[in-house]
């Protein structure tokens, strides 16, 4: 892949836990509900709004300090680009022979043959650079051993995207996922990943840096957006071509065992095709153009969120996606569960109210949607869950 001019990230202080965001739309078929919807207010506040890069009007002041409630606002409209997270997708790693640009070395270890048929299916929510928390959860599920090697045989595992930014070691997370992909394949299983909006953001920051981009609210740059959304200087310094190639080849959507896996809770996927294959092919083709404005448009669309949250329109939005792409349920990351529940950033500015403990996925939209971002960036839980969920 041809790379454009690159600009390094500006120096930053120590990694800090940050915050997040919103959006969605309607269908025809009537899939069976997964469970009972959780309670959530209609007007839960927006998480981590972007400044002037989305929507109309003049630049917006910087976001409030951590702990201060964001400005009040209702649910996002389909064309409202003012918040930030992305979609997702998969792929096997690119493994070289130890040259200067290679970071992943995989040793094949023969294992006992597995029983015929696919193994159990696991999904992993947004990691955002929290490598230690990821390792702890994977080990707790028996998916990797004490040496961080694949130990799950023919199990299948999907990461829902957003590997970097906000946390301290995003490149370490990518390296681990790339290595596990090869080790799982050698053992008869697989470990794959979807493309999140933060993958698009990092690709854009590396390729285009401070190149001016015409946004709906004036001029923007990927570099500024990346820094604003938790970009880590150490990740940029360690980012290599092998990581960029891997991220750019990830898919945005996949259907597995009747579960439609996406990164973002948005209907923006419908803009890219009427089948999962078309969506993935279109997004890959657009990224391969190496065009800053095209990449920015992808990024802004997949930062949209909260499309399934409204009690009246949310279930319709999920059904629309399922009616076109198939499956009985949507499983997504992107929007932290505490924000879907309206537990953080209350409009009355009550800073004493923190998020409730997240112990598992959030099933909502009449049981048709399963949220997997436990809010690790806000002292929440990094979720690793086996599907189907136990009722």
C-alpha positions in Angstrom: 0.0 0.0 0.0 1.3 3.4 -0.9 1.7 5.6 2.1 1.2 9.3 2.1 3.3 11.9 4.0 3.4 11.2 7.7 3.4 13.5 10.6 4.4 12.3 14.1 2.1 13.0 17.0 2.9 15.9 19.3 4.4 15.1 22.8 1.9 14.3 25.5 1.7 13.6 29.1 1.0 10.2 30.7 -1.9 8.2 29.3 -5.1 9.0 31.0 -8.5 7.4 30.9 -10.8 9.3 28.6 -14.4 9.4 27.3 -16.6 8.7 24.3 -20.0 9.2 22.1 -23.3 8.5 19.6 -26.2 7.6 16.6 -28.7 5.3 14.0 -32.1 4.2 11.6 -35.2 1.5 10.2 -36.3 -2.2 8.6 -38.9 -5.0 7.7 -38.3 -8.5 9.1 -39.1 -9.4 12.7 -36.2 -11.3 14.2 -36.8 -12.9 17.6 -35.7 -10.8 20.6 -32.5 -11.8 22.4 -33.7 -10.8 25.8 -35.4 -8.1 27.8 -34.3 -4.6 27.1 -32.4 -2.8 29.9 -33.6 0.4 31.4 -32.2 3.5 29.9 -33.5 7.1 29.6 -34.5 8.4 26.2 -32.2 11.4 26.4 -29.0 9.9 27.9 -26.2 12.4 27.5 -23.6 12.2 24.7 -20.2 10.8 25.6 -17.1 12.6 24.6 -18.4 14.9 21.9 -15.9 16.0 19.2 -15.5 19.8 18.7 -15.9 21.5 15.4 -15.2 18.6 13.2 -18.9 17.5 12.9 -22.1 19.4 12.2 -22.5 23.0 11.3 -21.3 26.2 12.8 -18.2 27.7 14.3 -15.6 25.8 16.3 -16.7 24.5 19.6 -14.6 25.0 22.8 -12.5 22.0 24.1 -14.4 19.2 25.9 -14.8 19.7 29.7 -12.3 18.2 32.1 -12.6 14.6 33.2 -15.4 14.3 35.8 -17.3 17.3 34.5 -20.6 16.6 32.7 -20.8 17.2 29.0 -23.3 19.7 27.6 -26.9 18.4 27.5 -28.2 17.2 24.2 -30.8 14.9 22.7 -30.2 11.8 20.5 -28.1 12.3 17.4 -29.7 12.7 14.1 -28.6 10.5 11.1 -26.7 13.5 9.6 -25.3 14.8 12.9 -21.5 14.1 13.0 -20.5 15.4 16.4 -19.4 12.4 18.3 -16.7 9.8 18.1 -16.2 6.1 17.6 -16.2 3.7 14.6 -17.2 0.4 13.0 -15.2 -2.9 12.9 -13.8 -5.9 11.0 -11.3 -8.9 10.5 -8.1 -10.4 9.0 -5.1 -12.6 9.6 -1.8 -10.9 10.4 0.9 -10.0 8.0 4.0 -11.8 9.2 7.4 -11.2 7.7 10.8 -12.9 8.2 12.3 -10.6 10.8 13.1 -7.6 8.7 13.3 -4.1 10.1 9.6 -3.4 9.6 8.4 -6.6 11.2 7.2 -6.8 14.8 5.5 -10.1 15.0 7.3 -13.5 15.2 5.1 -16.6 15.4 6.4 -20.1 16.3 4.3 -23.0 15.1 3.6 -25.4 17.9 1.7 -28.6 16.9 -1.3 -29.3 19.0 -3.7 -32.2 19.4 -6.3 -32.5 16.7 -9.6 -30.9 17.7 -13.1 -32.4 17.4 -14.8 -31.7 14.1 -17.0 -28.6 13.8 -16.4 -25.1 14.9 -15.3 -24.3 18.4 -17.0 -21.9 20.9 -17.4 -18.3 19.7 -16.0 -15.3 21.8 -16.3 -11.6 21.2 -14.1 -8.9 22.8 -15.1 -5.3 23.3 -13.1 -2.1 22.8 -9.6 -2.4 24.3 -8.2 1.1 23.7 -4.6 0.3 24.6 -5.3 -1.5 27.9 -3.1 -4.5 27.2 -2.8 -5.7 30.8 -6.6 -5.7 31.3 -7.0 -7.6 28.0 -4.4 -10.2 29.0 -6.1 -10.7 32.3 -9.5 -11.3 30.7 -8.3 -13.6 28.0 -6.4 -15.7 30.6 -9.5 -15.8 32.8 -11.5 -17.3 29.9 -8.8 -19.8 29.2 -8.1 -18.4 25.8 -4.4 -17.7 26.4 -1.9 -19.2 28.8 0.5 -17.7 31.3 3.0 -16.9 28.4 0.2 -15.1 26.5 0.0 -17.9 23.9 -3.2 -19.2 22.3 -4.5 -22.0 24.4 -8.1 -22.3 23.2 -7.7 -24.9 20.5 -10.4 -24.5 17.9 -12.2 -21.7 19.6 -13.2 -18.7 17.5 -12.6 -15.1 18.7 -13.6 -11.8 17.2 -12.4 -8.4 18.4 -14.9 -5.6 17.8 -12.2 -2.9 17.0 -10.7 0.1 18.7 -7.4 -1.3 19.8 -5.6 2.0 20.3 -5.9 5.5 21.8 -6.6 6.6 25.4 -4.9 3.6 27.0 -1.1 3.2 27.4 -0.2 0.4 24.9 -2.3 0.3 21.7 0.6 -1.1 19.6 1.1 -3.8 22.2 -2.6 -4.8 21.8 -2.3 -4.9 18.0 0.9 -7.0 18.2 -0.8 -9.5 20.5 -3.9 -9.8 18.3 -1.8 -10.3 15.2 0.2 -13.1 16.9 -2.8 -14.8 18.3 -4.4 -14.8 14.9 -1.6 -17.0 13.6 -1.4 -19.2 16.6 -5.2 -19.8 16.7 -5.2 -20.7 13.0 -2.4 -23.2 13.6 -4.5 -24.8 16.4 -7.6 -25.1 14.2 -9.4 -22.1 15.5 -9.2 -18.4 14.6 -8.7 -14.9 16.1 -10.0 -12.1 13.9 -10.8 -8.4 14.3 -13.2 -5.8 12.9 -12.2 -2.2 12.0 -13.1 0.4 14.5 -13.3 4.2 14.1 -10.1 4.5 16.1 -8.3 2.3 13.5 -9.5 4.8 10.8 -8.3 7.7 13.0 -4.8 6.2 13.5 -4.5 5.4 9.8 -5.5 8.9 8.9 -3.1 10.5 11.5 -0.2 8.5 10.2 -0.9 9.0 6.5 -2.1 12.5 6.4 -1.0 14.2 9.6 -1.7 17.9 9.5 -3.1 17.9 5.9 -6.1 20.3 5.9 -9.5 18.5 5.4 -12.8 20.2 4.6 -15.2 19.2 7.2 -18.8 20.3 7.8 -17.6 22.9 10.3 -14.5 24.2 8.6 -11.0 22.9 8.3 -9.9 19.9 10.3 -6.9 17.6 10.4 -6.5 13.9 11.4 -3.6 14.9 13.6 -5.7 17.2 15.7 -8.6 14.7 15.9 -6.3 11.9 16.9 -4.8 13.9 19.7 -8.2 15.1 20.8 -9.4 11.5 21.0 -6.7 10.1 23.2 -3.9 9.5 20.6 -0.8 8.3 22.4 2.7 9.6 21.4 4.3 6.2 22.1 1.8 4.4 19.8 2.7 6.7 16.9 6.4 6.2 17.5 6.0 2.4 17.4 3.5 2.3 14.6 5.0 0.5 11.6 3.9 -0.4 8.1 2.9 -3.9 9.2 0.4 -2.4 11.6 -1.0 0.0 9.0 -1.4 -2.8 6.5 -3.1 -5.1 9.0 -5.6 -2.3 10.1 -6.4 -1.2 6.6 -7.3 -4.8 5.6 -9.8 -5.4 8.5 -13.4 -5.8 7.6 -16.2 -3.6 8.9 -18.9 -6.3 9.4 -19.2 -10.0 9.7 -22.1 -12.5 10.3 -21.2 -15.4 12.6 -23.6 -18.0 14.0 -26.5 -15.6 13.4 -24.8 -12.7 15.1 -24.2 -9.6 13.0 -20.9 -8.2 14.4 -20.1 -4.5 14.0 -18.0 -2.0 15.7 -20.4 1.0 15.8 -24.0 1.2 16.8 -24.9 3.1 13.6 -26.7 2.5 10.4 -23.9 4.1 8.4 -22.9 0.7 7.1 -26.0 0.9 4.8 -24.2 3.7 2.9 -21.6 1.2 1.6 -23.5 -1.8 0.3 -26.5 -4.1 0.4 -24.5 -7.1 1.6 -21.7 -7.6 4.1 -19.3 -8.5 1.2 -20.1 -5.2 -0.6 -19.7 -3.2 2.6 -16.2 -4.6 3.3 -15.1 -4.4 -0.3 -16.2 -0.8 -0.7 -14.5 0.4 2.5 -11.3 -1.4 1.5 -11.4 0.2 -1.9 -12.0 3.7 -0.5 -9.1 3.3 2.0 -6.8 2.1 -0.9 -7.3 5.4 -2.7 -5.1 7.0 0.0 -7.2 10.2 -0.1 -7.5 12.3 3.1 -11.0 13.6 2.5 -12.3 10.1 1.6 -10.7 8.6 4.7 -12.1 11.5 6.8 -15.6 10.8 5.5 -15.3 7.1 6.5 -14.0 8.1 9.9 -16.8 10.6 10.7 -19.6 8.2 9.6 -18.3 5.5 11.8 -18.0 7.8 14.8 -21.8 8.0 14.8 -23.5 6.1 17.7 -26.7 5.5 19.7 -28.8 4.5 16.7 -30.4 1.6 18.7 -30.9 3.4 22.0 -34.2 5.2 21.5 -37.1 3.0 22.7 -39.2 3.8 19.7 -36.7 4.0 16.8 -33.9 1.8 18.1 -35.4 -1.6 17.5 -36.4 -0.5 14.0 -32.8 0.5 13.2 -31.6 -2.9 14.3 -34.2 -4.7 12.3 -33.2 -2.7 9.2 -29.6 -3.8 9.5 -30.6 -7.4 10.2 -33.1 -7.4 7.3 -30.4 -6.5 4.8 -27.3 -8.2 6.2 -28.9 -11.2 8.0 -28.7 -12.5 11.5 -30.9 -12.4 14.6 -29.0 -9.9 16.7 -26.4 -7.1 16.3 -23.4 -7.3 18.6 -21.4 -4.0 18.7 -18.8 -2.1 20.7 -18.1 1.7 20.3 -20.6 3.2 22.8 -19.7 2.5 26.4 -22.5 0.7 28.3 -22.6 3.3 31.1 -23.5 5.9 28.4 -26.1 3.7 26.8 -27.7 3.5 30.3 -27.4 7.2 30.9 -25.3 6.6 34.1 -22.5 9.0 33.3 -22.4 12.7 32.5 -25.8 13.6 33.9 -27.4 16.8 32.6 -27.7 18.2 36.2 -23.9 18.1 36.5 -24.0 15.7 39.5 -20.4 14.6 39.5 -20.9 12.4 42.5 -22.8 9.9 40.4 -20.4 7.5 38.7 -21.1 4.5 36.5 -22.6 1.4 37.9 -20.3 -1.6 37.8 -20.4 -3.3 34.4 -20.3 -7.0 34.8 -21.4 -8.1 31.3 -22.9 -7.1 28.0 -25.9 -4.8 27.8 -28.9 -6.4 25.9 -31.3 -3.7 24.7 -33.5 -2.6 21.7 -36.1 -5.2 22.5 -33.4 -7.8 22.8 -32.0 -7.3 19.3 -28.8 -5.5 20.2 -25.9 -6.5 22.5 -23.4 -3.8 23.6 -19.9 -5.0 24.4 -18.0 -1.8 25.3 -17.8 -2.1 29.1 -16.0 1.3 29.4 -12.4 0.2 30.2 -11.3 3.8 29.4 -13.5 5.1 32.3 -12.5 2.5 35.0 -15.1 0.1 33.6 -14.6 -3.5 32.5 -13.0 -4.9 29.4 -15.5 -7.5 28.2 -14.6 -11.0 26.8 -17.8 -12.9 26.3 -18.9 -16.2 24.8 -21.9 -16.2 22.4 -24.7 -17.0 22.6 -25.3 -15.4 25.9 -26.8 -17.5 28.7 -30.3 -16.3 29.4 
